Amino acid sequence: MGTLFTTLNTMTPTTREAQRAELHKAIWRVANDLRGSVDGWDFKSYVLGMLFYRFISENLTAYLNRQERAAGDEAFDYSKLQNPEAEFGRAETVKEKGFYILPSELFRNVKSTAAADENLNETLGRIFQNIEGSAVGTESEDDLKGLFQELDPNSNRLGSTVAQRNQKLVKLLNAIGDLNLGDFENHEIDAFGDAYEYLMQMYAADAGKSGGEYYTPQEVSELLAQIASMGKTELKKVYDPAVGSGSLLLKFQKVLGPGKVGGYFGQEINLNTYNLARINMFLHDVPYEQFHLAHGDTLMDPAHWDDEPFEAIVSNPPYSIRWEGDANPLLINDSRFAPAGVLAPKSKADLAFTMHILSWLAVNGTAAIVEFPGVMYRSGAEAKIRKYLVDNNYVDAVIQLPSDLFFGTTIATCILVLKKSKQSNDVVFIDASAEFTRSGNKNKLTDAHRTRILTTLIERADVEHFTTVVPNSAIAERDYLLSVSSYVTAEDLRQAVDITELNAEIARIVERQVELRAAIDAIVADIEGTQ
């Protein structure tokens, strides 16, 4: 681990941001130039998949070159070997990297001959099968299985004829190959992971609501990771029960640094999104043995019973989706939901995710969860669950976020912070609804905004119109409302008006209008008298 993350640190911030901006412009051009007749949302699978193919090709080549050159063969270049020569290292390499690619099947070699390959679609299909097949029967089999499922070189989405498909595939190979993603062997640029994140954001914005279902804006993801890891320099295990594209989990890598997270755990119900999350882990150079992602329904069939509890949990669960709830008589006895004595409503599973997260949170852990606002004030079963959370002193903070941060919705969400070992019997409410800058057609949290929120969480002191620390007993007196607006008084930005002075000003304006009308009438009469 660390191949990618020793990278941009040698550059100045200005150079780094300029290079990132240029990369983003290039990616934008690639995505738009290649889209053509293929729907943008569908085509993301091809752009992201081909980026992944290039990444693992270069990653493997750099790894094998380092091994052989360190052993004394300074001129060694894996990409120039004949396939039979490369077979000697297959077993050991798969054990270390989780996959294997023969030299002739590396991205750079396929790209160099793509334009002349009349059967390019078949060539790529075979290569993708071989890469996944290299892990069959090994510990990494589940991590590789199905990763190229959405990158189908024979799909009609690329064209109705083989020639049309191959033409599109050549363009795709060339475009991804021409992106300036740095040199693995020199460790110069952390670009693959950044390129992937930018593409995900771009396609999420393009997809609207459907994109927002799997993608959390990077600055929000980073804030969640900062909150969940506060006070810690390393974490054994981190978890997201609705992992989406994996971006939330990967922000721990940025916040704590490379090698500071022992394992990444998550579950995703959507198969395509689950594949994206695994690709994202590889692109951020997380070793296959350190990420443990599962496909399935977290609420009904959780996959990580043997791995919990987790020191840090972050999540942006789907908003108010339906689940079985009390229609399933077994759920009230589930150890995750039973302590509250009631189940989240069938039509709103938000607090079912919250109870699941709390159940799997370590005694010394912190969970940071994006919540839909209604969760904080609705009555019925949800009020009873909030009562359980507050009475047992699990709620550490509630942070009101600005509106229009997320793709697919303009609603102002909030962050619920849970802990099992709090030092005080109170909750800090933070109104960060004004902490944003407008960027394009969305609001964004800047570093300064996140810093203010984090500093306030640490200090836990009242700040007029921004923060209020409320004892649990006072929350109970208000029927366990957890809406920030119930405790933090918004600043009154209205200007005081002197009614007497206002009336006098209106009278002066009316008097002046009368004078102007009289003057205009006189001018008109003068003109008419001269005609």
SVG drawing of the C-alpha trace seen along z (x, -y; Angstrom):
<svg xmlns="http://www.w3.org/2000/svg" viewBox="-51 -78 73 101">
<polyline fill="none" stroke="black" stroke-width="0.4" points="0.0,0.0 1.2,-3.5 2.1,-3.4 -0.3,-6.2 -0.3,-8.1 3.4,-9.1 2.6,-11.1 1.4,-14.7 3.1,-15.4 6.3,-16.4 4.6,-19.1 3.6,-22.5 -0.2,-23.0 -0.4,-25.4 1.3,-22.9 -0.8,-20.1 -4.1,-21.9 -3.1,-23.1 -2.2,-19.6 -5.5,-18.3 -7.4,-21.0 -5.7,-20.0 -6.5,-16.4 -10.1,-17.2 -10.4,-19.1 -8.9,-16.2 -11.3,-13.8 -14.2,-16.0 -13.2,-16.1 -12.7,-12.3 -16.1,-11.7 -17.9,-14.0 -16.0,-13.1 -16.5,-9.4 -20.1,-9.5 -21.7,-9.8 -24.7,-7.6 -24.1,-5.9 -26.0,-7.4 -23.7,-9.2 -24.9,-7.3 -24.4,-4.0 -21.1,-5.0 -19.6,-5.7 -19.1,-1.9 -16.9,-2.0 -14.8,-5.0 -14.4,-3.9 -13.8,-0.3 -11.1,-1.2 -9.5,-3.5 -9.4,-0.5 -7.9,1.8 -5.1,-0.7 -4.5,-1.1 -4.1,2.6 -1.9,3.0 0.5,0.2 0.3,1.2 1.3,4.8 4.0,3.7 5.6,1.3 5.4,3.9 7.1,6.6 9.7,4.2 10.7,3.1 11.0,6.7 13.3,7.8 15.4,4.6 15.9,4.9 17.1,8.4 19.8,7.1 18.2,7.0 18.2,3.2 16.9,3.4 13.9,5.6 10.6,4.5 7.7,6.8 5.7,5.3 8.3,6.5 8.4,10.1 6.9,12.9 3.9,14.6 5.7,17.9 8.5,16.1 6.0,14.3 4.3,17.5 7.0,18.3 5.9,15.6 2.1,16.0 1.4,17.8 3.5,15.6 2.2,12.4 -1.5,13.4 -0.8,14.2 0.6,10.7 -1.4,8.5 -4.6,10.6 -4.5,10.9 -2.3,11.5 -2.0,10.1 0.1,11.5 2.4,9.0 0.5,9.2 -2.7,8.4 -1.4,5.3 -3.3,2.1 -0.3,0.4 0.3,3.4 -3.4,3.9 -3.7,0.1 -0.7,0.2 -2.3,2.7 -6.0,1.9 -6.5,0.0 -5.3,2.9 -7.2,5.6 -10.4,6.4 -11.4,8.6 -10.7,6.1 -14.0,6.7 -13.2,10.4 -9.6,9.6 -10.8,7.4 -13.5,9.8 -11.0,12.6 -8.5,10.4 -11.1,9.4 -12.1,13.0 -8.4,13.9 -7.8,11.2 -10.8,12.3 -9.9,16.0 -6.4,15.4 -7.9,15.1 -10.1,18.2 -9.3,20.6 -7.3,17.9 -8.1,15.7 -8.8,12.7 -11.4,14.5 -14.3,12.7 -12.6,9.4 -12.1,9.8 -15.2,11.7 -17.5,9.6 -15.4,6.4 -15.5,6.2 -19.2,7.2 -20.3,3.7 -17.4,3.2 -18.9,5.4 -16.9,4.9 -19.7,6.8 -22.6,4.7 -24.9,3.1 -24.6,-0.1 -21.3,-0.6 -22.7,-0.1 -24.9,2.2 -22.0,3.7 -18.6,5.2 -16.8,2.5 -18.7,-0.3 -18.0,1.3 -14.3,1.6 -14.1,-1.9 -15.6,-3.1 -13.3,-0.8 -10.2,-2.1 -11.2,-5.7 -11.8,-4.7 -8.4,-3.0 -6.6,-5.9 -8.4,-8.5 -7.8,-6.7 -4.2,-6.0 -3.5,-9.6 -4.6,-10.9 -1.6,-12.2 -1.8,-9.9 1.8,-10.0 4.5,-7.4 4.0,-4.5 7.7,-3.8 8.6,-7.3 5.5,-7.7 4.9,-11.2 1.2,-11.7 -1.8,-10.5 -4.0,-10.7 -5.8,-7.4 -7.8,-7.7 -8.5,-11.4 -9.5,-10.7 -11.9,-8.1 -13.5,-10.4 -13.9,-13.2 -15.5,-10.9 -17.9,-9.6 -18.8,-13.1 -19.3,-14.2 -21.6,-11.2 -23.5,-11.6 -24.2,-15.2 -25.3,-14.2 -27.5,-11.4 -29.3,-13.6 -31.3,-11.7 -30.0,-8.3 -26.4,-9.4 -27.0,-10.8 -28.0,-7.4 -24.5,-6.1 -22.3,-9.2 -21.6,-11.5 -19.8,-14.7 -16.1,-14.5 -16.1,-17.3 -19.0,-15.8 -17.3,-12.4 -14.2,-13.9 -16.1,-15.7 -17.7,-12.4 -14.3,-10.6 -12.8,-13.5 -15.6,-13.3 -15.5,-9.5 -11.7,-9.4 -11.5,-12.4 -8.8,-11.9 -7.4,-8.8 -4.2,-8.4 -5.0,-5.0 -8.0,-2.6 -8.2,1.2 -11.5,1.4 -13.9,-1.1 -17.4,-0.3 -20.2,-1.7 -23.4,0.3 -24.5,-1.4 -21.1,-1.7 -22.1,-3.0 -19.0,-3.7 -16.8,-3.3 -15.8,-7.0 -16.7,-7.5 -14.5,-4.7 -11.6,-5.8 -11.7,-9.3 -10.1,-7.7 -7.1,-7.1 -6.9,-10.8 -7.7,-12.0 -5.3,-9.6 -2.7,-8.9 -1.7,-5.7 -1.4,-2.6 -3.4,-3.9 -6.5,-1.8 -6.3,1.9 -9.5,2.9 -12.3,1.5 -15.7,3.1 -19.0,2.3 -22.1,3.7 -24.1,2.5 -27.4,3.7 -27.0,2.6 -24.7,5.0 -23.3,2.4 -22.6,0.0 -20.9,2.8 -18.6,3.4 -17.8,-0.3 -16.9,-0.2 -14.4,2.7 -12.9,0.9 -12.5,-2.2 -10.6,-0.3 -8.2,1.1 -7.7,-2.4 -6.8,-3.8 -4.3,-1.0 -6.0,0.7 -4.6,4.3 -7.3,6.9 -6.8,8.5 -7.6,5.2 -11.1,4.5 -14.1,6.6 -17.1,5.5 -20.2,7.5 -23.2,7.5 -26.6,7.7 -29.3,6.1 -27.6,4.8 -30.8,4.5 -32.2,8.0 -29.0,10.0 -26.0,8.2 -22.7,9.7 -20.2,8.7 -21.5,10.4 -18.1,11.9 -16.2,8.6 -18.1,6.2 -17.7,4.1 -16.0,1.2 -14.0,-1.7 -15.3,-4.2 -18.5,-4.0 -19.6,-6.5 -22.6,-6.3 -25.0,-8.1 -27.9,-5.6 -30.6,-5.8 -33.3,-8.3 -36.6,-7.0 -36.6,-3.7 -39.1,-1.0 -38.1,2.1 -40.0,5.0 -40.2,3.4 -42.9,4.8 -44.3,6.9 -41.5,9.3 -42.2,10.5 -38.6,11.8 -37.0,8.3 -38.1,7.1 -36.0,9.8 -33.0,9.0 -30.2,7.9 -29.6,4.8 -33.1,3.4 -34.5,5.0 -33.0,2.6 -35.2,-0.3 -38.3,1.8 -39.8,0.6 -38.9,0.9 -38.5,-2.0 -41.6,-2.5 -41.9,-0.2 -42.0,-3.3 -38.9,-4.9 -35.9,-2.7 -33.6,-5.6 -33.5,-4.8 -33.2,-1.1 -29.8,-1.9 -29.1,-4.0 -29.8,-1.2 -27.8,1.2 -24.9,-1.2 -25.1,-1.7 -25.3,2.0 -22.0,2.6 -20.2,-0.4 -17.3,0.3 -17.4,-0.9 -14.6,-3.4 -15.9,-4.2 -17.7,-7.1 -20.3,-6.9 -21.1,-9.9 -24.4,-9.4 -26.1,-11.6 -29.7,-11.8 -32.9,-13.0 -34.3,-16.0 -37.6,-14.3 -35.8,-11.7 -35.1,-14.3 -38.7,-15.4 -41.2,-12.9 -43.4,-11.3 -44.5,-7.7 -41.9,-4.9 -39.1,-7.3 -39.7,-9.4 -39.4,-6.2 -36.1,-5.3 -34.8,-8.9 -35.8,-8.5 -33.8,-5.3 -30.7,-7.0 -30.9,-10.0 -31.8,-8.3 -28.9,-5.9 -26.6,-8.9 -25.6,-7.7 -26.2,-11.0 -23.0,-13.1 -23.9,-15.8 -26.3,-16.8 -25.0,-19.0 -27.3,-20.9 -25.7,-21.0 -26.4,-23.5 -29.1,-22.8 -28.2,-21.7 -25.0,-19.9 -26.0,-16.5 -26.8,-15.3 -30.4,-14.6 -31.8,-16.7 -31.7,-20.3 -32.9,-19.3 -30.7,-20.3 -29.6,-17.1 -27.8,-16.8 -25.2,-14.6 -26.0,-12.5 -22.9,-11.7 -23.2,-8.6 -20.8,-7.4 -21.1,-4.7 -18.6,-6.1 -19.4,-9.8 -17.8,-12.0 -20.9,-14.1 -24.7,-13.8 -25.5,-16.3 -25.7,-16.9 -24.0,-19.6 -26.2,-21.1 -24.4,-22.9 -26.2,-25.1 -23.8,-24.9 -26.6,-25.7 -24.7,-28.9 -21.3,-27.2 -21.0,-26.9 -19.8,-28.5 -21.7,-28.3 -19.8,-26.3 -21.5,-25.8 -25.1,-24.7 -24.4,-23.2 -23.3,-24.4 -19.9,-23.1 -18.2,-22.9 -14.7,-24.4 -11.8,-23.5 -12.6,-26.5 -16.2,-25.4 -15.2,-21.9 -12.6,-23.3 -15.1,-25.5 -17.5,-22.5 -14.7,-20.2 -13.4,-22.9 -16.9,-23.4 -17.3,-19.7 -14.1,-19.6 -14.8,-22.7 -18.4,-21.9 -19.3,-25.5 -22.3,-27.7 -21.7,-30.1 -24.6,-32.5 -26.6,-31.5 -24.2,-28.6 -23.9,-26.2 -25.9,-25.1 -24.9,-22.4 -28.1,-20.9 -28.4,-18.5 -30.2,-15.2 -32.8,-16.1 -33.7,-19.2 -34.1,-17.2 -36.4,-14.8 -38.5,-17.7 -39.0,-18.6 -40.2,-15.2 -36.8,-14.1 -36.7,-16.5 -33.3,-16.5 -33.7,-19.2 -31.0,-21.7 -33.5,-24.6 -35.2,-23.5 -32.1,-24.5 -30.0,-26.9 -31.7,-30.3 -31.1,-31.6 -29.7,-35.0 -32.3,-37.7 -30.9,-39.4 -33.8,-41.7 -33.2,-45.4 -35.1,-47.5 -37.4,-50.0 -38.4,-53.4 -42.1,-53.5 -42.4,-57.3 -39.3,-58.0 -40.5,-55.5 -43.9,-57.3 -42.2,-60.6 -40.0,-59.3 -43.0,-57.9 -44.8,-61.3 -41.7,-63.1 -41.6,-60.6 -45.3,-61.2 -44.8,-65.0 -41.9,-64.8 -44.0,-62.6 -46.7,-65.4 -44.1,-68.0 -42.6,-65.9 -46.0,-65.3 -46.8,-69.0 -43.5,-69.8 -44.1,-67.2 -47.6,-68.5 -46.2,-72.0 -43.6,-70.8 -46.2,-68.9 -48.5,-72.0 -45.6,-74.1 -44.8,-71.7 -48.4,-71.5 -48.7,-75.4 -45.8,-75.8 -47.2,-73.4"/>
</svg>
